[in-house]
Amino acid sequence: MFLSVFDIFKLGVGPSSSHTMGPMVAGARFLGMMRASPFHFHGLRASLHGSLAFTGKGHATDRATILGLAGFEPASYDHEKAEAALAEIAARHVIEPPGLPPLAFHPERDLIFDYGAPLPGHANGMILMATDAQGDVILRETFFSIGGGFVLTEAEQAGITDAALTAPAPVPYPFRSAAEMLEMAASSGRSIAQMKRANEEVFRKPAEIDAGIARIWEVMTACIDRGLATEGILPGGLKVRRRAKSIHEALLAERGLNLTAPHAINDWMSAYAMAVNEENAAGGQVVTAPTNGASGVVPSVMRYWLDHVPGASRARIGEFLLTAAAIGGLVKTNASISGAECGCQAEVGSAAAMAAAGLAAVLGGTPEQVENAAEIALEHHLGMTCDPIRGLVQVPCIERNGLGAIKAVSAASLSLRGDGQHLVPLDACIETMRQTGRDMHEKYKETSLGGLAVNVPNC
């Protein structure tokens, strides 16, 4: 099973890859099914289940579902057009998707938050329906938003078997585990990034890969810059104040002072990460890395490397992102990157592992040291719950990205102090994360029914 760097890093819109981007993608896919159908449609309905229902309001899942059914997609999202479309749908109770006739849709009646048992198959389930003139459902599809903006139909989800996962991909380095990755690196003499690049070239031309990677970093660093320049209160009702701008301004004012504490570098990393996640919380454009909720970790560590580490070069951005994507692919294939499945260990933990690996690589680490860096970062996120207050990707999510970035840099640094030999393999850590997520109580897996979500006043 091959996961591209462009699967792990996708251009999208906040606040959530699983709860915002995924439902929007599902809506667009359903429209395609409708266009290919011989039936004549007159209306639309949707129901949200599991975590999509419990935290859907805070994650803008309702808005995203409606916009998806109206033809909007994350990669080409236009905020002003989306707001105009939502206002029109609310006023007229009609959706007009491209290539289809006007369809009846009353947001308060036709979009249901089902707080019962989740759908079998995944915690993030939704059912989209199209009706005839009598209001009878004549086309229906169940979708699962499995994290990171990935969406599967019910049949596709059921078709993910061990045989399908273990079938070799048509690439020169089809590693499915970290152990296989290290074996292939040793036998080929290539780095992890070089092997990942060779795999990518099976499907894309080199110039296309270069342009895509450049675009990923362009959006990442632009998101940091917007976050560092913007202040105000984040939407959603918690009245969370943006802090990245003020922290950044204070850090700039302290530059050159002899009394600045060495640990202030942690504040730089936190400011970069918080800038991204404040943008995400406000519904801005971000890059899944591997999810929206964890989208600040990788760009923060990259910005730290480029702006603060002597010898850093933009020419090696591709090496960083390809290495990070290789690790993200291993985590997604063998465990999960979904907070609704495994808690925040699957989101910020995975992101920290990816960032640590990428940093270790561009700092000259061997494949063994890169694997060690990823393992250290993930190991020290094991057991982390996903308990956002009011279902908003704000508290504790924004600060958590800053701490994830700090852990990633520490993990990379520790690994480079060694020779790559260590006790806990990355594969064992990923499997531990999967088991921990399986055993974790549902109230700690993006339902906002436990943890900080119930112990801190949310009004």
C-alpha positions as CSV (number, residue, x, y, z in Angstrom):
1,M,0.0,0.0,0.0
2,F,1.7,3.2,-1.2
3,L,1.0,6.6,0.5
4,S,2.4,9.5,-1.4
5,V,4.0,12.6,0.2
6,F,1.0,14.4,-1.3
7,D,-1.4,12.1,0.6
8,I,0.3,12.9,3.9
9,F,0.6,16.6,3.2
10,K,-2.6,17.9,1.6
11,L,-3.7,21.5,1.1
12,G,-6.9,22.0,3.1
13,V,-9.0,24.2,5.3
14,G,-9.4,24.4,9.1
15,P,-10.4,23.5,11.6
16,S,-10.2,19.7,11.2
17,S,-9.0,17.3,8.5
18,S,-11.3,14.5,9.7
19,H,-14.3,16.6,10.7
20,T,-14.1,19.5,8.2
21,M,-12.1,18.4,5.2
22,G,-13.3,14.8,5.2
23,P,-17.0,15.6,5.2
24,M,-16.4,18.2,2.4
25,V,-14.6,15.5,0.4
26,A,-17.4,13.0,1.0
27,G,-19.9,15.5,-0.2
28,A,-18.0,16.1,-3.4
29,R,-17.7,12.3,-3.9
30,F,-21.4,11.9,-3.4
31,L,-22.1,14.5,-6.1
32,G,-20.0,12.5,-8.5
33,M,-22.1,9.4,-7.7
34,M,-25.2,11.4,-8.4
35,R,-24.0,12.7,-11.7
36,A,-23.2,9.2,-12.8
37,S,-26.6,7.9,-11.7
38,P,-29.6,7.5,-14.1
39,F,-32.0,8.8,-11.4
40,H,-33.6,12.2,-11.3
41,F,-33.0,13.8,-7.9
42,H,-35.0,16.4,-6.1
43,G,-33.4,16.7,-2.6
44,L,-30.5,15.9,-0.3
45,R,-30.2,14.7,3.3
46,A,-27.3,13.9,5.6
47,S,-26.7,12.3,9.0
48,L,-23.5,12.5,11.1
49,H,-22.6,9.8,13.5
50,G,-20.0,9.1,16.3
51,S,-17.4,11.7,16.7
52,L,-18.7,13.6,13.7
53,A,-21.9,14.1,15.7
54,F,-20.5,14.7,19.1
55,T,-17.9,17.4,18.1
56,G,-19.4,18.3,14.7
57,K,-20.6,21.8,15.8
58,G,-17.2,22.8,17.1
59,H,-15.4,21.3,14.1
60,A,-17.7,23.0,11.6
61,T,-18.8,19.5,10.3
62,D,-22.3,20.8,9.5
63,R,-20.9,23.6,7.4
64,A,-18.4,21.4,5.7
65,T,-21.0,18.8,4.8
66,I,-23.3,21.4,3.3
67,L,-20.4,23.0,1.3
68,G,-19.3,19.6,0.1
69,L,-22.8,18.9,-1.2
70,A,-22.7,22.3,-2.9
71,G,-19.5,21.4,-4.8
72,F,-16.8,22.9,-2.6
73,E,-13.5,21.0,-2.1
74,P,-10.7,21.7,0.5
75,A,-7.8,22.2,-2.0
76,S,-9.7,25.0,-3.9
77,Y,-11.7,26.4,-1.0
78,D,-12.7,30.0,-1.3
79,H,-13.9,31.4,2.0
80,E,-16.0,34.3,0.6
81,K,-17.7,32.1,-1.9
82,A,-18.4,29.5,0.8
83,E,-20.0,32.1,3.1
84,A,-22.2,33.4,0.3
85,A,-23.3,29.8,-0.6
86,L,-24.1,29.0,3.0
87,A,-26.2,32.2,3.3
88,E,-28.0,31.4,0.1
89,I,-28.8,27.8,1.1
90,A,-30.0,28.9,4.5
91,A,-32.4,31.5,2.9
92,R,-33.7,29.4,0.0
93,H,-33.4,25.9,1.4
94,V,-31.9,24.8,-2.0
95,I,-28.5,23.5,-3.0
96,E,-27.3,24.1,-6.6
97,P,-24.3,21.8,-7.2
98,P,-22.5,22.0,-10.5
99,G,-23.8,19.6,-13.1
100,L,-27.0,18.8,-11.2
101,P,-30.4,20.4,-10.9
102,P,-31.4,22.5,-7.9
103,L,-31.9,20.2,-4.9
104,A,-34.1,20.8,-1.9
105,F,-32.1,21.0,1.4
106,H,-33.2,22.5,4.7
107,P,-30.2,22.7,6.9
108,E,-32.1,22.4,10.2
109,R,-34.2,19.5,9.0
110,D,-32.1,17.6,6.5
111,L,-28.8,17.5,8.4
112,I,-29.1,15.3,11.4
113,F,-26.6,14.9,14.3
114,D,-27.1,11.3,15.5
115,Y,-25.8,10.9,19.0
116,G,-26.5,7.2,19.2
117,A,-24.0,4.4,18.7
118,P,-21.4,5.1,16.0
119,L,-21.7,3.4,12.7
120,P,-19.8,0.1,12.5
121,G,-16.5,0.6,10.6
122,H,-15.1,3.8,12.1
123,A,-15.8,6.5,14.8
124,N,-16.2,9.2,12.1
125,G,-19.2,8.0,10.0
126,M,-21.7,9.9,7.9
127,I,-24.6,8.9,5.6
128,L,-25.4,11.0,2.5
129,M,-28.7,10.5,0.8
130,A,-30.4,11.8,-2.4
131,T,-34.2,11.8,-2.7
132,D,-36.9,11.8,-5.4
133,A,-39.8,14.1,-5.8
134,Q,-41.8,12.2,-3.1
135,G,-38.9,12.5,-0.6
136,D,-38.0,8.8,-0.8
137,V,-34.2,8.0,-0.7
138,I,-33.1,6.7,-4.1
139,L,-29.3,7.0,-3.6
140,R,-27.5,6.5,-0.3
141,E,-23.8,6.1,0.6
142,T,-22.0,5.7,3.9
143,F,-18.6,7.5,4.2
144,F,-16.0,7.2,6.9
145,S,-13.6,10.1,7.5
146,I,-10.6,8.2,8.7
147,G,-8.2,11.1,9.5
148,G,-5.9,13.4,7.6
149,G,-8.6,14.2,5.1
150,F,-8.8,10.6,3.9
151,V,-12.3,9.4,3.1
152,L,-13.6,5.9,2.4
153,T,-17.0,4.5,1.5
154,E,-18.4,1.7,3.5
155,A,-17.4,-0.8,0.9
156,E,-13.9,0.6,0.6
157,Q,-13.5,0.5,4.4
158,A,-14.7,-3.1,4.5
159,G,-12.2,-4.0,1.7
160,I,-9.2,-3.0,3.8
161,T,-7.9,-6.4,4.6
162,D,-4.5,-7.6,5.9
163,A,-3.9,-9.0,2.4
164,A,-4.6,-5.7,0.8
165,L,-2.4,-3.8,3.3
166,T,0.5,-6.3,2.9
167,A,0.3,-6.5,-0.9
168,P,3.5,-5.1,-2.4
169,A,3.2,-1.7,-4.0
170,P,4.5,-1.2,-7.5
171,V,7.5,0.9,-6.3
172,P,11.2,0.1,-6.0
173,Y,11.2,0.4,-2.2
174,P,7.9,-1.0,-0.9
175,F,8.6,-0.8,2.8
176,R,5.6,-1.4,5.0
177,S,7.5,-1.3,8.4
178,A,10.4,0.7,9.8
179,A,12.4,-2.5,9.9
180,E,11.9,-3.1,6.2
181,M,12.7,0.6,5.6
182,L,16.1,0.3,7.4
183,E,16.9,-3.0,5.6
184,M,16.2,-1.4,2.2
185,A,18.3,1.6,3.1
186,A,21.2,-0.6,4.2
187,S,21.1,-2.8,1.0
188,S,20.6,0.2,-1.4
189,G,22.9,2.7,0.2
190,R,20.1,5.3,-0.1
191,S,18.6,7.6,2.5
192,I,15.0,7.4,3.5
193,A,14.2,10.5,1.5
194,Q,16.0,9.1,-1.6
195,M,14.0,5.9,-1.4
196,K,10.7,7.8,-0.9
197,R,11.6,10.0,-3.8
198,A,12.2,7.0,-6.0
199,N,8.8,5.6,-5.0
200,E,7.1,8.9,-5.9
201,E,8.8,9.0,-9.3
202,V,6.8,5.9,-10.3
203,F,3.7,8.0,-10.3
204,R,4.9,11.5,-11.0
205,K,7.6,13.3,-13.1
206,P,10.5,14.8,-11.1
207,A,9.4,18.3,-12.0
208,E,5.9,17.6,-10.7
209,I,7.3,16.3,-7.4
210,D,9.5,19.3,-7.0
211,A,6.7,21.7,-7.7
212,G,4.3,19.9,-5.4
213,I,6.8,19.9,-2.5
214,A,7.6,23.6,-3.1
215,R,3.8,24.3,-3.0
216,I,3.5,22.4,0.3
217,W,6.2,24.5,2.0
218,E,4.8,27.7,0.4
219,V,1.4,27.2,2.0
220,M,3.0,26.0,5.3
221,T,5.3,29.0,5.8
222,A,2.6,31.5,4.5
223,C,0.3,30.1,7.2
224,I,2.9,30.7,9.9
225,D,3.4,34.3,8.6
226,R,-0.4,35.0,8.7
227,G,-0.7,33.6,12.2
228,L,2.3,35.7,13.4
229,A,0.7,38.8,12.0
230,T,-2.9,38.3,13.2
231,E,-4.5,39.0,16.5
232,G,-8.0,38.9,17.9
233,I,-10.4,36.3,19.3
234,L,-10.9,32.9,17.7
235,P,-14.4,31.9,16.7
236,G,-16.5,29.3,18.5
237,G,-17.5,31.0,21.8
238,L,-14.6,30.1,24.0
239,K,-13.2,33.5,23.5
240,V,-9.7,32.1,23.1
241,R,-7.3,34.9,22.3
242,R,-4.7,34.6,19.6
243,R,-1.2,34.7,21.2
244,A,1.3,33.9,18.4
245,K,1.7,37.5,17.3
246,S,2.4,38.9,20.8
247,I,4.8,36.1,21.6
248,H,6.6,36.6,18.3
249,E,6.8,40.4,18.9
250,A,8.3,39.9,22.4
251,L,10.8,37.4,21.0
252,L,11.9,39.9,18.3
253,A,12.3,42.6,20.9
254,E,14.6,40.3,23.0
255,R,16.9,39.5,20.1
256,G,20.4,40.5,20.8
257,L,20.0,40.9,24.5
258,N,22.8,39.2,26.4
259,L,20.4,38.2,29.2
260,T,18.1,36.2,26.9
261,A,17.7,32.7,28.3
262,P,18.7,29.8,26.1
263,H,15.4,28.1,26.5
264,A,13.7,31.0,24.7
265,I,14.2,29.0,21.5
266,N,11.3,26.8,22.7
267,D,9.1,29.9,22.6
268,W,10.1,30.5,19.0
269,M,9.1,27.0,18.1
270,S,5.8,27.4,20.0
271,A,5.1,30.7,18.4
272,Y,5.5,29.1,14.9
273,A,3.3,26.1,15.8
274,M,0.6,28.2,17.5
275,A,0.5,30.6,14.6
276,V,-0.5,27.7,12.3
277,N,-3.0,26.2,14.7
278,E,-4.6,29.6,15.4
279,E,-5.0,29.9,11.6
280,N,-6.5,26.4,11.5
281,A,-8.9,27.2,14.4
282,A,-10.1,30.3,12.4
283,G,-10.8,28.2,9.4
284,G,-7.8,29.3,7.4
285,Q,-5.8,27.4,4.8
286,V,-3.4,24.9,6.3
287,V,-1.5,21.7,5.2
288,T,-2.5,18.4,6.8
289,A,0.7,17.2,8.6
290,P,-0.6,14.6,8.9
291,T,-3.9,16.2,10.2
292,N,-5.2,19.7,10.7
293,G,-5.3,19.3,14.5
294,A,-1.5,18.6,14.3
295,S,-0.7,20.8,11.4
296,G,1.6,23.1,13.3
297,V,4.3,20.7,14.4
298,V,6.1,19.9,11.1
299,P,6.1,23.5,9.7
300,S,7.2,24.8,13.1
301,V,10.2,22.5,13.2
302,M,11.0,23.3,9.6
303,R,10.9,27.0,10.2
304,Y,13.0,26.6,13.4
305,W,15.6,24.7,11.3
306,L,15.6,27.2,8.4
307,D,15.7,30.4,10.6
308,H,17.7,29.3,13.6
309,V,20.0,26.4,12.7
310,P,23.4,27.3,11.0
311,G,23.9,25.7,7.7
312,A,20.2,25.1,7.0
313,S,19.2,25.3,3.3
314,R,15.9,25.6,1.5
315,A,17.4,23.2,-1.1
316,R,16.9,20.4,1.5
317,I,13.2,21.1,2.2
318,G,12.2,18.2,0.0
319,E,14.5,15.9,1.9
320,F,12.8,17.0,5.2
321,L,9.2,16.5,3.8
322,L,9.9,13.2,2.0
323,T,11.5,11.7,5.2
324,A,8.6,13.0,7.3
325,A,6.1,11.5,4.8
326,A,7.8,8.1,5.0
327,I,7.3,8.0,8.7
328,G,3.7,9.4,8.5
329,G,2.9,6.6,6.0
330,L,4.2,4.0,8.4
331,V,2.1,5.3,11.2
332,K,-1.1,5.6,9.1
333,T,-0.6,2.1,7.6
334,N,0.1,0.3,10.8
335,A,-1.9,2.3,13.4
336,S,-3.8,5.5,12.9
337,I,-3.5,9.3,12.5
338,S,-7.1,9.8,13.6
339,G,-7.9,11.4,17.0
340,A,-11.3,9.7,16.9
341,E,-9.6,6.3,16.6
342,C,-6.6,6.6,18.9
343,G,-6.6,10.0,20.6
344,C,-4.1,12.8,20.2
345,Q,-1.2,10.4,20.3
346,A,-2.3,9.6,16.8
347,E,-2.3,13.2,15.7
348,V,0.3,15.3,17.5
349,G,2.3,12.2,18.4
350,S,2.5,11.2,14.7
351,A,3.3,14.8,13.7
352,A,6.2,14.9,16.2
353,A,7.6,11.6,15.0
354,M,7.5,12.9,11.4
355,A,9.1,16.3,12.3
356,A,11.8,14.6,14.4
357,A,12.6,12.3,11.5
358,G,12.7,15.1,9.0
359,L,15.0,17.2,11.2
360,A,17.3,14.4,12.0
361,A,17.7,13.7,8.2
362,V,18.6,17.2,7.2
363,L,21.0,17.5,10.1
364,G,22.9,14.6,8.7
365,G,21.4,11.6,10.5
366,T,21.8,8.1,9.3
367,P,18.6,6.1,8.5
368,E,19.0,4.4,11.9
369,Q,19.2,7.8,13.7
370,V,16.2,9.1,11.8
371,E,14.2,6.0,12.8
372,N,15.4,6.5,16.4
373,A,14.3,10.2,16.3
374,A,10.8,9.2,15.2
375,E,10.5,6.6,17.9
376,I,11.6,8.9,20.7
377,A,9.1,11.5,19.6
378,L,6.2,9.1,19.3
379,E,7.0,7.2,22.5
380,H,6.7,10.3,24.6
381,H,3.2,11.0,23.3
382,L,1.8,7.6,24.0
383,G,-1.5,7.7,25.8
384,M,-2.3,11.3,25.0
385,T,-6.0,11.8,24.8
386,C,-8.1,13.9,22.4
387,D,-10.4,16.0,24.7
388,P,-11.0,19.4,23.0
389,I,-13.1,21.8,25.0
390,R,-16.5,22.3,23.3
391,G,-15.2,20.2,20.4
392,L,-13.2,23.2,19.1
393,V,-9.7,22.7,17.8
394,Q,-8.4,25.3,20.2
395,V,-7.8,24.1,23.8
396,P,-5.6,22.1,24.3
397,C,-4.8,21.7,20.6
398,I,-3.0,24.9,19.8
399,E,-0.5,24.8,22.7
400,R,-0.2,21.0,22.2
401,N,1.3,21.6,18.8
402,G,4.0,23.9,20.3
403,L,5.0,21.2,22.8
404,G,4.9,18.6,20.0
405,A,7.4,20.7,18.1
406,I,9.7,21.1,21.1
407,K,9.6,17.3,21.7
408,A,10.4,16.7,18.0
409,V,13.5,18.8,18.1
410,S,14.6,17.2,21.4
411,A,14.0,13.8,19.9
412,A,16.1,14.6,16.8
413,S,18.9,16.0,18.9
414,L,19.0,13.0,21.2
415,S,19.1,10.6,18.3
416,L,22.0,12.4,16.7
417,R,23.9,12.1,20.0
418,G,23.8,8.3,19.5
419,D,24.6,5.9,16.8
420,G,21.1,4.8,16.0
421,Q,21.1,1.7,18.2
422,H,18.2,1.8,20.7
423,L,16.0,-0.5,22.7
424,V,12.5,0.2,21.4
425,P,12.0,-0.1,17.6
426,L,9.8,2.4,15.9
427,D,7.6,-0.5,14.8
428,A,7.0,-1.5,18.4
429,C,6.1,2.0,19.3
430,I,3.6,2.3,16.5
431,E,2.0,-1.0,17.5
432,T,1.9,0.2,21.1
433,M,0.1,3.4,20.0
434,R,-2.4,1.3,18.0
435,Q,-3.1,-0.9,21.0
436,T,-3.4,2.0,23.4
437,G,-5.8,3.7,21.1
438,R,-7.9,0.5,20.9
439,D,-8.1,0.3,24.7
440,M,-8.7,4.0,25.2
441,H,-12.2,4.9,26.4
442,E,-14.3,6.5,23.8
443,K,-14.8,9.7,25.9
444,Y,-11.1,10.5,25.4
445,K,-11.2,10.1,21.6
446,E,-12.5,13.3,20.1
447,T,-16.0,13.2,21.5
448,S,-15.5,15.9,24.1
449,L,-17.1,13.7,26.7
450,G,-14.1,13.4,29.0
451,G,-10.9,15.1,30.2
452,L,-10.5,18.8,29.8
453,A,-13.7,19.0,27.8
454,V,-15.7,18.3,30.9
455,N,-13.5,19.6,33.7
456,V,-13.0,23.1,32.4
457,P,-16.0,25.5,32.0
458,N,-16.6,26.0,28.3
459,C,-18.7,29.1,28.3
